[in-house]
Amino acid sequence: MIASDRVQASAAADGAFPRYFGVFSPRFGTPVRMNVLSGAIATVFTIAATVLVSGSVASVFHVVLTVAITTLLLSYLVIFPTIVRLRQRYPDVERPYQVPGGHAGLWLSTVLIYLWVVLGSWVAVFPGTLEPLIGVDYDFAESWGVSRATFEFFTIGTLVVIAAAALLGYIWTRRFQPGSDTEQRFLAPGS
């Protein structure tokens, strides 16, 4: 999951989030500032889960870990359509990789992967909701060690807080750091 810090740091370096977080350590080659921010946020959510979620420590850890994995999975709901969009909008930009099959291969792989990501995201955010549709018994409290209401409150609450933080970072950046490096490098004047 540390890869998500690199993605966010790259976005920050590009101007889509405060550039302060887009700095990579020359010594380690890692986005230390973004790693620290990510660790601080994870610590706050872990403490909040410990305080707010009634259940064993193992149950709380399971919920927090699932939320962390879910946020990574949900990011792909934006990433895959963006790949198609960027290939269409900027076809002349040199890319280090190509999907076999050209545009058709790109669309086919994107749609198939996207459907799996949607399914995985649903199961991660709303576990136990699809099992009854296929006749499988699912005891939520036994599986998670917490009630469905507690799990959903914490999961959806976490996702809302993360989305709000991302939106605030984006708005802040647009207000105080207009123009991104990508726009300056790749967009032709007047496009």
One Martini backbone bead per residue (centre of mass of N, CA, C, O) as a GRO file, in nm:
protein
  191
    1MET     BB    1   0.050   0.067  -0.005
    2ILE     BB    2   0.292   0.265  -0.059
    3ALA     BB    3   0.222   0.341  -0.354
    4SER     BB    4   0.009   0.560  -0.287
    5ASP     BB    5   0.219   0.768  -0.195
    6ARG     BB    6   0.353   0.803  -0.472
    7VAL     BB    7   0.107   0.900  -0.622
    8GLN     BB    8   0.045   1.147  -0.443
    9ALA     BB    9   0.325   1.278  -0.475
   10SER     BB   10   0.307   1.312  -0.780
   11ALA     BB   11   0.057   1.491  -0.774
   12ALA     BB   12   0.191   1.711  -0.604
   13ALA     BB   13   0.427   1.773  -0.798
   14ASP     BB   14   0.205   1.846  -1.030
   15GLY     BB   15  -0.042   2.018  -0.858
   16ALA     BB   16  -0.294   1.835  -0.715
   17PHE     BB   17  -0.129   1.907  -0.459
   18PRO     BB   18   0.060   1.998  -0.232
   19ARG     BB   19   0.399   2.028  -0.305
   20TYR     BB   20   0.524   1.950  -0.035
   21PHE     BB   21   0.433   1.632  -0.088
   22GLY     BB   22   0.629   1.607  -0.372
   23VAL     BB   23   0.883   1.508  -0.218
   24PHE     BB   24   1.189   1.344  -0.276
   25SER     BB   25   1.430   1.159  -0.154
   26PRO     BB   26   1.760   1.147  -0.241
   27ARG     BB   27   1.845   0.902  -0.062
   28PHE     BB   28   1.566   0.705  -0.094
   29GLY     BB   29   1.329   0.775  -0.312
   30THR     BB   30   1.108   0.892  -0.118
   31PRO     BB   31   0.795   1.016   0.018
   32VAL     BB   32   0.828   1.126   0.321
   33ARG     BB   33   0.600   1.330   0.366
   34MET     BB   34   0.373   1.136   0.275
   35ASN     BB   35   0.439   0.913   0.476
   36VAL     BB   36   0.382   1.083   0.728
   37LEU     BB   37   0.093   1.159   0.663
   38SER     BB   38  -0.013   0.871   0.635
   39GLY     BB   39   0.069   0.777   0.921
   40ALA     BB   40  -0.096   0.986   1.078
   41ILE     BB   41  -0.371   0.908   0.966
   42ALA     BB   42  -0.362   0.609   1.048
   43THR     BB   43  -0.338   0.666   1.350
   44VAL     BB   44  -0.603   0.815   1.388
   45PHE     BB   45  -0.784   0.580   1.285
   46THR     BB   46  -0.691   0.371   1.491
   47ILE     BB   47  -0.777   0.525   1.742
   48ALA     BB   48  -1.072   0.562   1.661
   49ALA     BB   49  -1.135   0.261   1.643
   50THR     BB   50  -1.065   0.189   1.935
   51VAL     BB   51  -1.285   0.386   2.055
   52LEU     BB   52  -1.550   0.327   1.861
   53VAL     BB   53  -1.492   0.021   1.844
   54SER     BB   54  -1.651  -0.256   1.946
   55GLY     BB   55  -1.404  -0.488   2.043
   56SER     BB   56  -1.153  -0.642   1.956
   57VAL     BB   57  -0.841  -0.587   1.851
   58ALA     BB   58  -0.865  -0.770   1.604
   59SER     BB   59  -1.123  -0.641   1.490
   60VAL     BB   60  -1.015  -0.357   1.457
   61PHE     BB   61  -0.780  -0.428   1.273
   62HIS     BB   62  -0.952  -0.552   1.049
   63VAL     BB   63  -1.106  -0.295   0.979
   64VAL     BB   64  -0.864  -0.108   0.920
   65LEU     BB   65  -0.736  -0.283   0.701
   66THR     BB   66  -0.980  -0.283   0.512
   67VAL     BB   67  -0.988   0.021   0.467
   68ALA     BB   68  -0.707   0.046   0.343
   69ILE     BB   69  -0.761  -0.145   0.106
   70THR     BB   70  -1.009   0.000  -0.006
   71THR     BB   71  -0.873   0.266  -0.088
   72LEU     BB   72  -0.695   0.137  -0.299
   73LEU     BB   73  -0.918   0.011  -0.470
   74LEU     BB   74  -1.082   0.277  -0.529
   75SER     BB   75  -0.861   0.419  -0.700
   76TYR     BB   76  -0.918   0.239  -0.961
   77LEU     BB   77  -1.185   0.386  -1.047
   78VAL     BB   78  -0.995   0.620  -1.172
   79ILE     BB   79  -0.747   0.506  -1.321
   80PHE     BB   80  -0.858   0.342  -1.567
   81PRO     BB   81  -1.018   0.570  -1.713
   82THR     BB   82  -0.768   0.757  -1.737
   83ILE     BB   83  -0.607   0.596  -1.936
   84VAL     BB   84  -0.803   0.625  -2.171
   85ARG     BB   85  -0.820   0.934  -2.174
   86LEU     BB   86  -0.516   0.993  -2.222
   87ARG     BB   87  -0.493   0.831  -2.489
   88GLN     BB   88  -0.700   1.014  -2.638
   89ARG     BB   89  -0.601   1.312  -2.570
   90TYR     BB   90  -0.270   1.199  -2.575
   91PRO     BB   91  -0.136   1.017  -2.826
   92ASP     BB   92   0.174   1.155  -2.852
   93VAL     BB   93   0.262   1.051  -2.592
   94GLU     BB   94   0.513   0.909  -2.445
   95ARG     BB   95   0.521   0.556  -2.361
   96PRO     BB   96   0.650   0.272  -2.178
   97TYR     BB   97   0.367   0.141  -2.264
   98GLN     BB   98   0.156  -0.129  -2.401
   99VAL     BB   99  -0.140  -0.253  -2.498
  100PRO     BB  100  -0.250  -0.515  -2.627
  101GLY     BB  101  -0.454  -0.432  -2.916
  102GLY     BB  102  -0.475  -0.149  -2.863
  103HIS     BB  103  -0.768   0.006  -2.822
  104ALA     BB  104  -0.925  -0.257  -2.778
  105GLY     BB  105  -0.743  -0.370  -2.552
  106LEU     BB  106  -0.779  -0.134  -2.360
  107TRP     BB  107  -1.086  -0.146  -2.330
  108LEU     BB  108  -1.116  -0.440  -2.244
  109SER     BB  109  -0.931  -0.433  -1.995
  110THR     BB  110  -1.074  -0.201  -1.850
  111VAL     BB  111  -1.355  -0.325  -1.822
  112LEU     BB  112  -1.279  -0.586  -1.675
  113ILE     BB  113  -1.128  -0.459  -1.437
  114TYR     BB  114  -1.350  -0.265  -1.346
  115LEU     BB  115  -1.557  -0.478  -1.266
  116TRP     BB  116  -1.379  -0.606  -1.042
  117VAL     BB  117  -1.344  -0.347  -0.877
  118VAL     BB  118  -1.640  -0.302  -0.817
  119LEU     BB  119  -1.686  -0.567  -0.674
  120GLY     BB  120  -1.461  -0.535  -0.460
  121SER     BB  121  -1.568  -0.270  -0.342
  122TRP     BB  122  -1.840  -0.369  -0.248
  123VAL     BB  123  -1.735  -0.598  -0.063
  124ALA     BB  124  -1.560  -0.405   0.117
  125VAL     BB  125  -1.794  -0.200   0.205
  126PHE     BB  126  -2.037  -0.447   0.173
  127PRO     BB  127  -2.033  -0.698   0.345
  128GLY     BB  128  -2.273  -0.960   0.291
  129THR     BB  129  -2.470  -0.869   0.036
  130LEU     BB  130  -2.424  -1.110  -0.186
  131GLU     BB  131  -2.469  -1.390  -0.057
  132PRO     BB  132  -2.787  -1.409  -0.059
  133LEU     BB  133  -2.805  -1.414  -0.379
  134ILE     BB  134  -2.642  -1.719  -0.364
  135GLY     BB  135  -2.711  -1.877  -0.083
  136VAL     BB  136  -2.524  -1.754   0.146
  137ASP     BB  137  -2.421  -1.760   0.452
  138TYR     BB  138  -2.400  -1.456   0.678
  139ASP     BB  139  -2.212  -1.360   0.963
  140PHE     BB  140  -2.109  -1.065   1.051
  141ALA     BB  141  -2.018  -1.072   1.351
  142GLU     BB  142  -1.846  -1.329   1.315
  143SER     BB  143  -1.654  -1.219   1.087
  144TRP     BB  144  -1.581  -0.917   1.239
  145GLY     BB  145  -1.668  -0.848   1.556
  146VAL     BB  146  -1.896  -0.661   1.445
  147SER     BB  147  -2.123  -0.462   1.346
  148ARG     BB  148  -2.254  -0.337   1.067
  149ALA     BB  149  -2.291  -0.046   1.164
  150THR     BB  150  -2.002  -0.005   1.262
  151PHE     BB  151  -1.857  -0.070   1.003
  152GLU     BB  152  -2.001   0.139   0.816
  153PHE     BB  153  -1.938   0.389   0.976
  154PHE     BB  154  -1.631   0.364   0.956
  155THR     BB  155  -1.594   0.326   0.653
  156ILE     BB  156  -1.759   0.567   0.541
  157GLY     BB  157  -1.632   0.781   0.719
  158THR     BB  158  -1.347   0.747   0.609
  159LEU     BB  159  -1.411   0.806   0.310
  160VAL     BB  160  -1.516   1.092   0.359
  161VAL     BB  161  -1.261   1.210   0.486
  162ILE     BB  162  -1.072   1.151   0.248
  163ALA     BB  163  -1.232   1.304   0.032
  164ALA     BB  164  -1.222   1.578   0.176
  165ALA     BB  165  -0.913   1.605   0.185
  166ALA     BB  166  -0.871   1.592  -0.120
  167LEU     BB  167  -1.050   1.832  -0.193
  168LEU     BB  168  -0.905   2.045  -0.022
  169GLY     BB  169  -0.628   2.008  -0.157
  170TYR     BB  170  -0.724   2.083  -0.440
  171ILE     BB  171  -0.839   2.362  -0.380
  172TRP     BB  172  -0.588   2.484  -0.259
  173THR     BB  173  -0.412   2.441  -0.510
  174ARG     BB  174  -0.585   2.605  -0.714
  175ARG     BB  175  -0.556   2.872  -0.554
  176PHE     BB  176  -0.215   2.867  -0.495
  177GLN     BB  177  -0.141   2.655  -0.767
  178PRO     BB  178  -0.149   2.731  -1.061
  179GLY     BB  179  -0.084   2.498  -1.250
  180SER     BB  180   0.078   2.234  -1.405
  181ASP     BB  181   0.334   2.052  -1.523
  182THR     BB  182   0.170   1.895  -1.730
  183GLU     BB  183   0.046   2.130  -1.877
  184GLN     BB  184   0.324   2.255  -1.961
  185ARG     BB  185   0.441   1.995  -2.116
  186PHE     BB  186   0.170   1.871  -2.295
  187LEU     BB  187   0.016   2.125  -2.362
  188ALA     BB  188  -0.099   2.295  -2.601
  189PRO     BB  189  -0.165   2.579  -2.714
  190GLY     BB  190  -0.519   2.602  -2.681
  191SER     BB  191  -0.616   2.307  -2.545
   0.00000   0.00000   0.00000
